[in-house]
């Protein structure tokens, strides 16, 4: 308990320091050089905010949870998501908030501040026009069934309950073997590869000729001698995908060689998962291409955006049982909605105990299962073909432009341009 509290405190302090960085950098580096140029101050603050969030997306494997841009599912800035993504919307929000704060302080006395206010208004009123843009082409609707078995966490890996847990999932699936796509959640198959071969053949025989069964599982790669958090396609489905973004201490131990064995905490039994290959093929469900994000990976907008380019659907499977009855599963579900908006591709989300749901390419919830219940969610989605600007370029262009803007402002400030 003491170690857990210490690590959580350090984590909170680390995140708090990251959120403080835009103010610290603006005051320590840019403020003295900018003088009274309020419009440039606003741009610098927005750029610093974006860069800090961008760093948070990859530093120490990244923690892109709760970007401020991810809170705009129902805001006037919604239409910008397919163009600049949640990270870019955070840039716009930081700029608009800075404009509002300076306007209240200075009562819009300066010309540059009045210009900033006009730009903020233009950004807000242009978003509804952007929402009307059709970025992708709709295909024929498909029927989907998602099994939510609601297996308690303490029972999930109990060897004595392995067969009964699997049978529960099979029984729930029984009326849906002829659905276009049938989804089982993360690690639904409780055996490693060594014990799955016969089971996979049996499951493929259960499915109808046009049914794709997509299931999460843990696999052991005997050649590389590693465990993988994996999703496999069976029946009319094909392909495999292995998770690339792992949860520290939950799935792997950072600095493993140095930490394992020091105390019992660092010998966690499930923290032996290896990263999947950086480049992987999509899963296939008949003629449809499906880009997969396992659990926590749905938070990585850049990765999901690039993966979605040639996909018709996005799918994420998860086991949010770890969150319990907290806000975590709701935040996780919202991330899936944001990814649908950014890529203009529908999202299938299958979980063990919720929130299981179907999200269309506009980020709207089409169907949603009751949390903490053993059930099967059924519904339809319309696959899409094509890509958005965000899918094509990801979040790096916005980060590059922010760095470039700050470099130019800093150089201009050093030469005293803003003081003239």
HELIX and SHEET records of a PDB file:
HELIX    1   1 UNK A    2  UNK A   25  1                                  24    
HELIX    2   2 UNK A   26  UNK A   30  3                                   5    
HELIX    3   3 UNK A   31  UNK A   34  1                                   4    
HELIX    4   4 UNK A   38  UNK A   56  1                                  19    
HELIX    5   5 UNK A   59  UNK A   61  5                                   3    
HELIX    6   6 UNK A   68  UNK A   71  5                                   4    
HELIX    7   7 UNK A   78  UNK A   80  5                                   3    
HELIX    8   8 UNK A   81  UNK A  106  1                                  26    
HELIX    9   9 UNK A  111  UNK A  131  1                                  21    
HELIX   10  10 UNK A  153  UNK A  156  1                                   4    
HELIX   11  11 UNK A  159  UNK A  161  5                                   3    
HELIX   12  12 UNK A  162  UNK A  173  1                                  12    
HELIX   13  13 UNK A  174  UNK A  176  5                                   3    
HELIX   14  14 UNK A  193  UNK A  195  5                                   3    
HELIX   15  15 UNK A  197  UNK A  206  1                                  10    
HELIX   16  16 UNK A  256  UNK A  259  1                                   4    
HELIX   17  17 UNK A  264  UNK A  267  5                                   4    
HELIX   18  18 UNK A  295  UNK A  299  5                                   5    
HELIX   19  19 UNK A  301  UNK A  307  1                                   7    
HELIX   20  20 UNK A  320  UNK A  323  5                                   4    
HELIX   21  21 UNK A  328  UNK A  343  1                                  16    
HELIX   22  22 UNK A  389  UNK A  393  1                                   5    
HELIX   23  23 UNK A  396  UNK A  414  1                                  19    
HELIX   24  24 UNK A  417  UNK A  419  5                                   3    
SHEET    1   A 6 UNK A 240  UNK A 242  0                                        
SHEET    2   A 6 UNK A 226  UNK A 235 -1                                        
SHEET    3   A 6 UNK A 212  UNK A 221 -1                                        
SHEET    4   A 6 UNK A 181  UNK A 189  1                                        
SHEET    5   A 6 UNK A 137  UNK A 148  1                                        
SHEET    6   A 6 UNK A 375  UNK A 385 -1                                        
SHEET    1   B 7 UNK A 237  UNK A 238  0                                        
SHEET    2   B 7 UNK A 283  UNK A 285 -1                                        
SHEET    3   B 7 UNK A 288  UNK A 294 -1                                        
SHEET    4   B 7 UNK A 313  UNK A 318  1                                        
SHEET    5   B 7 UNK A 347  UNK A 351  1                                        
SHEET    6   B 7 UNK A 357  UNK A 359 -1                                        
SHEET    7   B 7 UNK A 365  UNK A 368 -1                                        
END                                                                             
